[in-house]
């Protein structure tokens, strides 16, 4: 199971986290976020994929960030429609489309995105597009019928490890953020190390 550490902000902390060799590091390019990234990404191991997180951004802005930061994957966390994803796919970059989930989530919403994105990400439906720091009822994912790999997100911390291990779901990656922070954007290295080591099964 792969690990994505999102909401990276500070260069020195980025370097420290990168030494743990997570599979993905996420950089948020939504200005309203307390983890908004507008710095320089230090040189990190090439095995780590850089994910740019956007909320209803324009194609021009996304393209600019792809080139500036040499991004590997784009995560769309807003109300982007399938047509927008299709246009973005022409740049040959991988796309994660995010869906905010509650107990009433209708999985038919995924169908129009099947052929225009590479991954789905399920996050907790809350006041913000992401980073609400709470989990949703994972049992609803038993209704997931697609073969597309997905990321599981939303308030995941050390205490969720055993619950994750009990899930009989095709989870591609776990996405963590706020539960591993000293402050917004500053990650606790020891907590992340413990999580990564204990997630292996």
C-alpha positions in Angstrom: 0.0 0.0 0.0 1.4 3.4 -1.1 1.6 6.5 1.1 1.0 10.1 0.1 2.0 12.9 2.4 0.1 16.0 1.5 0.2 19.7 2.5 4.0 20.1 2.3 5.1 23.7 2.8 8.6 24.2 4.2 11.7 23.3 2.2 13.7 21.9 5.2 10.7 19.8 6.3 10.2 18.6 2.7 13.7 17.3 2.7 13.3 15.5 6.0 10.0 13.9 4.9 11.4 12.9 1.6 14.1 10.9 3.4 11.3 8.6 4.6 10.7 7.8 0.9 6.9 8.2 0.7 5.5 7.3 -2.7 3.9 10.8 -3.1 4.4 14.3 -1.7 1.4 16.7 -2.1 1.7 20.5 -2.7 -1.4 22.6 -2.3 -1.9 25.4 -4.8 -5.1 26.7 -3.4 -4.5 30.1 -1.9 -7.2 29.8 0.8 -5.4 26.8 2.3 -3.2 27.3 5.4 -0.9 24.9 3.6 -0.7 26.9 0.4 2.6 26.3 -1.3 4.4 29.1 -3.2 8.1 28.4 -2.5 10.7 26.3 -4.1 10.7 22.5 -3.9 14.1 21.2 -2.9 15.7 18.3 -4.9 14.1 15.1 -3.7 14.5 11.4 -4.6 13.2 10.7 -8.1 11.2 7.8 -6.8 8.8 10.3 -5.0 6.0 11.6 -7.3 5.2 15.3 -6.8 1.4 15.9 -6.7 0.0 19.3 -7.3 -3.4 19.9 -5.5 -5.8 22.3 -7.2 -9.3 23.6 -6.5 -11.2 24.9 -9.5 -8.0 26.3 -11.0 -7.7 27.3 -14.7 -5.9 25.1 -17.2 -3.4 27.9 -17.6 -2.6 28.0 -13.9 -2.3 24.2 -13.7 0.0 24.1 -16.8 2.2 26.8 -15.3 2.6 24.9 -12.0 3.3 21.7 -13.8 6.2 23.3 -15.7 7.5 25.3 -12.7 7.6 22.5 -10.3 8.0 19.5 -12.7 4.8 17.9 -11.2 4.1 14.2 -11.9 0.4 14.1 -10.9 -2.4 16.7 -10.7 -5.0 16.3 -7.9 -8.3 18.0 -8.7 -10.1 18.9 -5.5 -12.9 21.2 -6.7 -15.9 21.0 -9.1 -13.9 20.1 -12.2 -16.0 18.3 -14.8 -15.1 15.4 -17.0 -14.5 17.8 -20.0 -11.9 19.7 -18.0 -10.2 16.5 -17.0 -10.1 15.5 -20.7 -8.5 18.7 -21.7 -5.9 18.3 -18.9 -5.1 14.8 -20.0 -3.8 16.1 -23.3 -0.7 17.2 -21.3 -0.1 13.4 -20.6 0.1 14.0 -16.9 -1.7 11.7 -14.4 -4.9 12.9 -12.8 -6.4 12.2 -9.4 -10.0 13.3 -9.2 -11.3 13.9 -5.6 -14.8 13.1 -4.4 -16.0 14.3 -1.0 -17.9 11.4 0.7 -20.6 11.2 3.3 -23.2 8.5 4.0 -25.4 9.6 1.1 -22.6 9.6 -1.6 -23.8 8.3 -4.9 -21.1 6.2 -6.7 -22.7 6.8 -10.1 -21.0 10.2 -9.9 -17.7 8.5 -10.7 -18.8 7.0 -14.1 -18.3 10.2 -16.3 -14.7 10.4 -14.9 -13.7 6.8 -15.6 -11.9 7.5 -18.9 -10.5 10.9 -18.1 -8.6 10.4 -14.9 -6.1 7.8 -13.6 -7.1 7.6 -9.9 -10.0 8.5 -7.6 -9.5 9.9 -4.2 -12.2 9.7 -1.5 -12.1 12.4 1.2 -14.5 13.4 4.0 -17.2 15.8 2.9 -16.8 18.9 5.1 -16.7 22.7 5.2 -13.4 22.8 3.2 -12.5 21.1 -0.1 -10.0 19.1 1.9 -8.0 19.1 5.1 -11.0 18.8 7.4 -9.2 16.4 9.6 -12.0 13.9 10.1 -12.7 10.4 8.7 -15.8 9.3 7.0 -17.6 6.0 7.2 -15.3 3.8 5.2 -17.9 1.0 5.0 -19.6 3.0 2.3 -16.7 2.1 0.0 -18.0 -1.4 -0.1 -20.3 0.0 -2.8 -17.3 0.9 -5.0 -17.5 -1.2 -8.1 -14.9 0.4 -10.3 -11.5 -1.2 -11.1 -9.8 2.2 -11.0 -7.2 2.5 -8.1 -8.1 4.9 -5.4 -6.6 7.0 -2.6 -8.1 7.0 0.9 -8.0 10.3 2.6 -9.7 12.3 5.4 -8.3 12.6 8.9 -6.2 9.5 8.9 -3.7 9.2 11.7 -1.8 6.5 13.7 -4.9 5.3 15.4 -6.6 4.4 12.1 -3.9 1.8 11.1 -5.7 -1.2 12.5 -9.0 -0.1 10.9 -7.3 0.3 7.5 -5.8 -3.2 7.8 -9.3 -4.7 8.4 -10.7 -3.2 5.2 -11.2 -5.6 2.4 -11.0 -2.8 -0.2 -8.7 -2.2 -3.2 -7.0 0.8 -1.7 -4.1 2.0 -3.8 -2.7 4.6 -1.4 -3.3 6.2 1.9 -3.3 10.0 1.9 -2.2 11.7 5.2 -1.9 15.3 6.3 -3.2 17.1 9.3 -2.9 14.3 11.9 0.9 14.3 11.4 1.5 18.1 11.8 3.2 20.2 14.4 1.5 23.2 12.7 -0.2 23.6 9.3 2.3 22.4 6.7 5.0 21.3 9.2 5.1 17.5 9.5 6.2 15.5 12.5 8.9 13.2 11.2 8.8 10.6 14.0 5.0 10.2 13.7 5.3 9.7 10.0 8.1 7.2 10.4 6.0 5.2 12.9 2.9 5.3 10.6 4.9 4.2 7.6 6.5 1.3 9.5 3.2 0.1 11.0 1.2 0.3 7.9 3.2 -2.6 6.3 1.1 -5.8 6.2 
